[in-house]
Structures are given as structure tokens and as C-alpha cells.
Amino acid sequence: MARAVEVTVDHFSYGTITPVLGYLMAVLGAALGLRCTVRALSEGHGRRKGWLVLGALALGSGIFTMHFIAMMGFTTGGVHLDYDLARAFASLAIAVVVVGAGLLLVGTARRTGPAVLGGGLITGAGIAAMHYVGMTGLVMTAEVRYAPAYVAASVVIAVVAAMLALWCAVAVRGLKAAVGASALLGIAVSGMHYTGMAAMSVHAHALSALDTRAPIETLMPILVVPLLLMLFTGLFVGLDPMASRVPERAGQRN
């Protein structure tokens, strides 16, 4: 058998459109997820879990959406790409469940340092797990290899930024803190994704003469579900009659 040749890959075949749009979607998901987490801290035990579930749906969907928008710009030289939908949606479920566990820890243990650190660790792990499980759904006639150092760096980026974001969200009040926390989580998701992609190399035995990318008609249906979940969460948060009183109530419970 012929020796596999490393294939040239391009992560920005549409220029800055996919990384910028992906980052904005990650920030939107983070803003909704953290907003629900702060809202949960103002509630009693029963309603608190409901808000944390909403937060996990929004944040997990934002992570997932950023990943697949970024993958629209992913091109391999001469290797056909496609996606296994079952694995793609499995990665969405993993993101929601693992991130939900991190938010639940913060939401139940409230503003303690260990809770924020533990929640950040779990949330960061969820971001990384979503990425690498999602990448197993990439179908192509080539072998994918990962550089361990870059993989480790991508996980560290996700965990550290997630810890900082959760600390900003629950320990510092005000619009600036909320915006800063959302921006940090957006950086965590995007930074983790592109560092993880830098860890990746593609090796194939046979190449065609054309650069290929996963078809848009495959990627767009994948994005419909998480976009609807974020829309649902956004409407729920926006219509919450107690939204304007959350900071006051949270302060009274400290």
C-alpha cells in the first residue's frame, strides 16, 4: 500500500466570515447561558434547576454552533468531506449535559471559590469534549492525527477561560461583568476550537485535483436544532417578568 501523504488543510477558506460569525454565536450562547445561571442564583431550589437547564441548553448550543460554523470554512486538498449526523448531535448532547453539570455545581454551591473552579473545570471539559466528539463525526477517506501538545493546550484554554467567565458572571455584578464573561467564554470556545484544529493533520493515500469542503446542505441542517434552542432560551429570558429584579434579588440572597 502506498504511504499516506499529509494533506494541505485550510481553516479559513471563506476568510474571516466563519471565525467572526462563529465567535459571535459562541458569545450569544454564553450570554444566554450565564444570564440563566445568574437568574438561577436568585431563585429557590425548585425553579433554580429549571433556569440551569435553560442555561445549559443555551451555552451548549452556542458551543456547538460555533464549532460547525467554523467547520464551514474547513477545506482539505483533494479529500471529500461529509458528516455523520448521529455523532454530530451526540456532541451537542454531550455539550449540554457536561456544561449543565458545571452550571449546576455553581448554581447549587452558589458563589464559593471551589464551586466556581469546579464548575469552570467541568464546563471547560464540556467545551473540549464537544469539539473532539464532533470531529469524530467528520467523514472522509483519510486518516486524522492529533498532536498531543496542541490537544492539551486546547483543553487548558477552554478550562481557564471557563473558570474566569463563571467567576465574572457570579462574583461581579453589572453589565460590564456580563459582557466580559460572555466575551471570555466566546474566546474559550473559539480559542479551543482553532487550537484543536491546529493539532489536527490529515493523511490520505489518494487525492483528487480539487479542494473540497463539507457541503453546506449537510452543515446547515445540523445547525437548525441548536439555533432553535438558543432562540427559545432567548425568548424565555427576554419575556421573564422578573429579569429586571434579578441583580437586586441575587444581592439580597448573599
VOPAGU-2260 file (C-alpha; in pm, 1 decimal, decimal comma):
REM VOPAGU-2260
SITE   aa  ch    i         X         Y         Z
SITE  MET   A    0       0,0       0,0       0,0
SITE  ALA   A    1     122,9     349,8     -84,0
SITE  ARG   A    2     241,5     566,6     200,6
SITE  ALA   A    3     -19,4     817,3     322,7
SITE  VAL   A    4      61,2    1176,7     231,8
SITE  GLU   A    5     -21,8    1470,1     457,3
SITE  VAL   A    6    -294,7    1681,1     300,3
SITE  THR   A    7    -298,5    2060,3     299,7
SITE  VAL   A    8    -587,0    2197,1     506,4
SITE  ASP   A    9    -736,9    2544,2     519,3
SITE  HIS   A   10    -942,9    2654,9     819,4
SITE  PHE   A   11   -1039,3    2993,0     672,2
SITE  SER   A   12   -1148,2    2921,6     315,2
SITE  TYR   A   13   -1421,6    3187,3     347,7
SITE  GLY   A   14   -1182,9    3437,1     504,7
SITE  THR   A   15   -1282,6    3597,7     834,6
SITE  ILE   A   16   -1656,0    3535,0     791,8
SITE  THR   A   17   -1668,3    3194,0     959,5
SITE  PRO   A   18   -1440,9    3269,7    1260,5
SITE  VAL   A   19   -1614,0    3602,0    1332,1
SITE  LEU   A   20   -1966,4    3462,3    1293,1
SITE  GLY   A   21   -1873,5    3155,4    1495,7
SITE  TYR   A   22   -1731,1    3370,4    1774,8
SITE  LEU   A   23   -2043,9    3588,4    1783,8
SITE  MET   A   24   -2265,7    3281,5    1812,8
SITE  ALA   A   25   -2046,4    3149,2    2094,6
SITE  VAL   A   26   -2078,6    3484,4    2274,6
SITE  LEU   A   27   -2456,9    3481,6    2227,2
SITE  GLY   A   28   -2483,7    3130,5    2368,4
SITE  ALA   A   29   -2254,8    3226,8    2657,5
SITE  ALA   A   30   -2455,0    3541,9    2731,8
SITE  LEU   A   31   -2780,6    3347,8    2747,3
SITE  GLY   A   32   -2626,4    3062,0    2943,8
SITE  LEU   A   33   -2462,4    3285,3    3203,4
SITE  ARG   A   34   -2774,3    3503,5    3223,8
SITE  CYS   A   35   -2977,5    3195,3    3311,9
SITE  THR   A   36   -2714,5    3092,7    3569,2
SITE  VAL   A   37   -2729,0    3432,3    3741,8
SITE  ARG   A   38   -3108,9    3414,8    3729,5
SITE  ALA   A   39   -3094,7    3071,7    3893,2
SITE  LEU   A   40   -2896,1    3213,1    4184,9
SITE  SER   A   41   -3189,4    3440,3    4269,2
SITE  GLU   A   42   -3438,5    3154,5    4284,7
SITE  GLY   A   43   -3539,0    2885,4    4528,2
SITE  HIS   A   44   -3433,8    2525,0    4484,4
SITE  GLY   A   45   -3716,6    2415,6    4253,5
SITE  ARG   A   46   -3709,2    2695,8    3996,9
SITE  ARG   A   47   -3330,3    2719,8    4013,9
SITE  LYS   A   48   -3286,9    2386,1    3836,3
SITE  GLY   A   49   -3514,8    2495,7    3554,5
SITE  TRP   A   50   -3304,7    2804,8    3488,8
SITE  LEU   A   51   -2985,4    2599,9    3499,8
SITE  VAL   A   52   -3127,4    2358,2    3242,3
SITE  LEU   A   53   -3207,8    2653,9    3016,9
SITE  GLY   A   54   -2856,4    2785,6    3070,6
SITE  ALA   A   55   -2705,4    2451,4    2974,2
SITE  LEU   A   56   -2917,9    2437,0    2657,9
SITE  ALA   A   57   -2811,1    2787,7    2554,1
SITE  LEU   A   58   -2441,7    2751,0    2635,4
SITE  GLY   A   59   -2414,6    2400,1    2490,2
SITE  SER   A   60   -2591,6    2515,7    2172,9
SITE  GLY   A   61   -2361,8    2815,9    2141,1
SITE  ILE   A   62   -2054,4    2592,7    2166,6
SITE  PHE   A   63   -2194,6    2351,8    1909,4
SITE  THR   A   64   -2298,9    2629,0    1668,5
SITE  MET   A   65   -1956,7    2795,8    1684,4
SITE  HIS   A   66   -1788,2    2465,6    1601,7
SITE  PHE   A   67   -1995,3    2388,3    1295,1
SITE  ILE   A   68   -1992,7    2742,9    1160,7
SITE  ALA   A   69   -1612,8    2730,9    1184,9
SITE  MET   A   70   -1615,5    2394,0    1007,3
SITE  MET   A   71   -1787,1    2554,4     707,9
SITE  GLY   A   72   -1452,1    2718,2     635,5
SITE  PHE   A   73   -1257,1    2393,0     674,4
SITE  THR   A   74   -1116,0    2268,6     344,0
SITE  THR   A   75    -891,5    1973,6     265,2
SITE  GLY   A   76    -690,0    1948,0     -53,2
SITE  GLY   A   77    -837,0    1666,2    -257,7
SITE  VAL   A   78   -1024,3    1478,7      19,7
SITE  HIS   A   79   -1404,7    1466,6      18,2
SITE  LEU   A   80   -1570,0    1568,3     346,2
SITE  ASP   A   81   -1905,8    1480,5     494,2
SITE  TYR   A   82   -2061,7    1442,7     839,9
SITE  ASP   A   83   -2217,3    1163,4    1040,8
SITE  LEU   A   84   -2530,9    1333,7    1175,1
SITE  ALA   A   85   -2568,0    1092,6    1468,3
SITE  ARG   A   86   -2220,8    1175,5    1600,4
SITE  ALA   A   87   -2273,1    1545,4    1536,9
SITE  PHE   A   88   -2586,1    1551,7    1751,0
SITE  ALA   A   89   -2419,5    1327,7    2009,8
SITE  SER   A   90   -2159,4    1602,5    2052,7
SITE  LEU   A   91   -2441,5    1855,0    2106,6
SITE  ALA   A   92   -2591,2    1631,4    2376,6
SITE  ILE   A   93   -2250,5    1595,7    2543,7
SITE  ALA   A   94   -2201,1    1972,5    2542,6
SITE  VAL   A   95   -2542,1    2035,1    2702,1
SITE  VAL   A   96   -2505,2    1761,6    2966,9
SITE  VAL   A   97   -2145,7    1835,7    3071,0
SITE  VAL   A   98   -2188,3    2214,1    3067,0
SITE  GLY   A   99   -2512,5    2163,6    3260,0
SITE  ALA   A  100   -2318,5    1975,7    3528,3
SITE  GLY   A  101   -2076,5    2268,1    3558,1
SITE  LEU   A  102   -2356,7    2523,2    3584,8
SITE  LEU   A  103   -2541,4    2302,8    3834,7
SITE  LEU   A  104   -2237,0    2298,0    4059,3
SITE  VAL   A  105   -2213,5    2676,3    4052,9
SITE  GLY   A  106   -2588,9    2715,2    4089,0
SITE  THR   A  107   -2620,8    2486,0    4390,1
SITE  ALA   A  108   -2299,7    2576,1    4573,3
SITE  ARG   A  109   -2351,8    2943,0    4479,1
SITE  ARG   A  110   -2059,4    3188,0    4481,3
SITE  THR   A  111   -1794,4    2982,9    4661,1
SITE  GLY   A  112   -1446,2    2967,0    4510,5
SITE  PRO   A  113   -1433,6    2585,0    4488,3
SITE  ALA   A  114   -1771,0    2582,4    4310,7
SITE  VAL   A  115   -1655,4    2832,9    4050,6
SITE  LEU   A  116   -1328,1    2644,9    3999,0
SITE  GLY   A  117   -1502,9    2309,9    3977,7
SITE  GLY   A  118   -1777,3    2447,8    3754,6
SITE  GLY   A  119   -1517,9    2603,3    3526,0
SITE  LEU   A  120   -1325,0    2276,5    3508,5
SITE  ILE   A  121   -1637,4    2081,2    3414,2
SITE  THR   A  122   -1762,0    2347,3    3170,6
SITE  GLY   A  123   -1422,0    2368,8    3002,1
SITE  ALA   A  124   -1411,4    1991,1    2974,7
SITE  GLY   A  125   -1755,5    2004,0    2814,7
SITE  ILE   A  126   -1633,0    2254,9    2555,3
SITE  ALA   A  127   -1336,3    2031,5    2470,6
SITE  ALA   A  128   -1545,8    1713,2    2467,4
SITE  MET   A  129   -1796,1    1869,6    2227,1
SITE  HIS   A  130   -1515,8    1961,4    1987,7
SITE  TYR   A  131   -1336,7    1627,9    1977,4
SITE  VAL   A  132   -1653,3    1416,5    1971,8
SITE  GLY   A  133   -1784,6    1642,2    1694,9
SITE  MET   A  134   -1464,9    1584,0    1499,2
SITE  THR   A  135   -1521,9    1207,0    1509,5
SITE  GLY   A  136   -1832,4    1276,3    1301,9
SITE  LEU   A  137   -1616,7    1410,9    1018,5
SITE  VAL   A  138   -1634,3    1151,3     741,4
SITE  MET   A  139   -1350,9    1143,1     487,6
SITE  THR   A  140   -1129,6     896,7     301,9
SITE  ALA   A  141    -824,3     991,4     506,2
SITE  GLU   A  142    -663,4     939,5     844,7
SITE  VAL   A  143    -680,4    1213,9    1107,6
SITE  ARG   A  144    -392,9    1251,2    1354,9
SITE  TYR   A  145    -356,9    1484,5    1652,7
SITE  ALA   A  146     -50,2    1643,5    1811,4
SITE  PRO   A  147     -85,1    1576,8    2187,9
SITE  ALA   A  148      71,8    1909,3    2293,2
SITE  TYR   A  149    -183,8    2110,3    2096,0
SITE  VAL   A  150    -468,7    1895,4    2224,2
SITE  ALA   A  151    -356,9    1958,9    2583,2
SITE  ALA   A  152    -323,4    2331,5    2513,1
SITE  SER   A  153    -676,2    2344,2    2368,7
SITE  VAL   A  154    -821,5    2185,2    2682,6
SITE  VAL   A  155    -628,9    2425,1    2909,8
SITE  ILE   A  156    -759,8    2724,4    2711,9
SITE  ALA   A  157   -1117,5    2601,3    2748,3
SITE  VAL   A  158   -1089,0    2531,0    3122,2
SITE  VAL   A  159    -907,3    2852,1    3224,3
SITE  ALA   A  160   -1135,6    3078,8    3022,9
SITE  ALA   A  161   -1446,4    2898,1    3150,9
SITE  MET   A  162   -1333,6    2946,2    3511,9
SITE  LEU   A  163   -1273,7    3318,0    3454,8
SITE  ALA   A  164   -1609,3    3355,4    3280,2
SITE  LEU   A  165   -1804,1    3185,4    3558,1
SITE  TRP   A  166   -1624,5    3395,1    3818,8
SITE  CYS   A  167   -1714,6    3714,5    3631,0
SITE  ALA   A  168   -2074,3    3600,2    3594,0
SITE  VAL   A  169   -2141,9    3513,1    3957,6
SITE  ALA   A  170   -1897,2    3728,5    4156,5
SITE  VAL   A  171   -1907,8    4063,2    3974,6
SITE  ARG   A  172   -2234,5    4245,5    3912,7
SITE  GLY   A  173   -2323,8    4480,1    3631,4
SITE  LEU   A  174   -2348,5    4495,4    3255,0
SITE  LYS   A  175   -1970,9    4515,7    3205,6
SITE  ALA   A  176   -1920,2    4193,9    3402,7
SITE  ALA   A  177   -2187,9    4015,6    3199,6
SITE  VAL   A  178   -2038,9    4131,4    2869,5
SITE  GLY   A  179   -1686,9    4044,4    2984,7
SITE  ALA   A  180   -1789,3    3697,0    3098,4
SITE  SER   A  181   -1966,8    3626,8    2770,2
SITE  ALA   A  182   -1669,7    3752,2    2569,2
SITE  LEU   A  183   -1436,3    3531,5    2773,7
SITE  LEU   A  184   -1644,8    3222,1    2712,6
SITE  GLY   A  185   -1659,3    3311,0    2343,7
SITE  ILE   A  186   -1279,3    3325,7    2347,1
SITE  ALA   A  187   -1270,6    2990,7    2529,6
SITE  VAL   A  188   -1485,5    2822,7    2267,7
SITE  SER   A  189   -1316,9    2980,7    1964,3
SITE  GLY   A  190    -965,3    2950,6    2107,1
SITE  MET   A  191   -1022,9    2589,2    2198,4
SITE  HIS   A  192   -1161,9    2511,7    1852,6
SITE  TYR   A  193    -881,1    2662,8    1648,2
SITE  THR   A  194    -610,0    2529,9    1879,8
SITE  GLY   A  195    -768,7    2186,4    1848,2
SITE  MET   A  196    -777,2    2224,5    1470,0
SITE  ALA   A  197    -408,4    2323,7    1472,5
SITE  ALA   A  198    -345,0    1989,6    1647,0
SITE  MET   A  199    -503,2    1806,4    1356,8
SITE  SER   A  200    -331,4    1672,8    1046,6
SITE  VAL   A  201    -493,5    1480,7     761,3
SITE  HIS   A  202    -315,7    1197,1     579,0
SITE  ALA   A  203    -454,6    1032,5     264,5
SITE  HIS   A  204    -347,1     762,7      18,0
SITE  ALA   A  205    -532,8     907,5    -281,2
SITE  LEU   A  206    -613,4    1268,7    -369,5
SITE  SER   A  207    -828,2    1441,1    -628,5
SITE  ALA   A  208    -729,1    1760,0    -806,1
SITE  LEU   A  209    -984,3    1975,7    -619,4
SITE  ASP   A  210   -1003,2    2127,4    -273,7
SITE  THR   A  211   -1318,4    2009,8    -102,1
SITE  ARG   A  212   -1524,5    2113,7     195,2
SITE  ALA   A  213   -1823,2    1963,5     372,7
SITE  PRO   A  214   -2134,6    2053,3     172,1
SITE  ILE   A  215   -2337,6    2346,4     306,1
SITE  GLU   A  216   -2654,9    2142,2     260,6
SITE  THR   A  217   -2514,0    1897,3     516,5
SITE  LEU   A  218   -2394,6    2153,9     769,8
SITE  MET   A  219   -2698,9    2383,6     765,5
SITE  PRO   A  220   -2949,7    2120,6     887,6
SITE  ILE   A  221   -2709,2    2035,7    1169,6
SITE  LEU   A  222   -2722,2    2397,9    1285,8
SITE  VAL   A  223   -3102,6    2427,7    1284,7
SITE  VAL   A  224   -3155,4    2247,0    1617,5
SITE  PRO   A  225   -2905,2    2447,7    1829,1
SITE  LEU   A  226   -3017,0    2776,2    1671,0
SITE  LEU   A  227   -3377,7    2697,9    1764,6
SITE  LEU   A  228   -3268,7    2608,9    2119,0
SITE  MET   A  229   -3090,9    2944,9    2154,5
SITE  LEU   A  230   -3392,6    3126,1    2010,8
SITE  PHE   A  231   -3620,0    2950,6    2260,1
SITE  THR   A  232   -3391,2    3040,1    2550,3
SITE  GLY   A  233   -3358,2    3399,7    2432,3
SITE  LEU   A  234   -3735,2    3440,4    2415,0
SITE  PHE   A  235   -3778,0    3286,3    2759,2
SITE  VAL   A  236   -3516,3    3517,7    2911,7
SITE  GLY   A  237   -3649,6    3822,6    2730,2
SITE  LEU   A  238   -4007,4    3759,2    2842,3
SITE  ASP   A  239   -3910,9    3685,8    3204,0
SITE  PRO   A  240   -4104,8    3941,7    3408,5
SITE  MET   A  241   -3852,8    3921,1    3692,2
SITE  ALA   A  242   -3547,3    3988,1    3474,9
SITE  SER   A  243   -3500,1    4348,1    3585,3
SITE  ARG   A  244   -3506,2    4245,3    3951,9
SITE  VAL   A  245   -3251,0    3964,1    3930,0
SITE  PRO   A  246   -2949,4    4170,0    4047,4
SITE  GLU   A  247   -3145,4    4301,5    4344,2
SITE  ARG   A  248   -3274,3    3960,9    4444,1
SITE  ALA   A  249   -2936,8    3798,7    4398,0
SITE  GLY   A  250   -2782,8    4063,5    4620,1
SITE  GLN   A  251   -3041,5    4007,4    4890,1
SITE  ARG   A  252   -2963,1    3635,2    4897,0
SITE  ASN   A  253   -2586,5    3681,6    4950,1
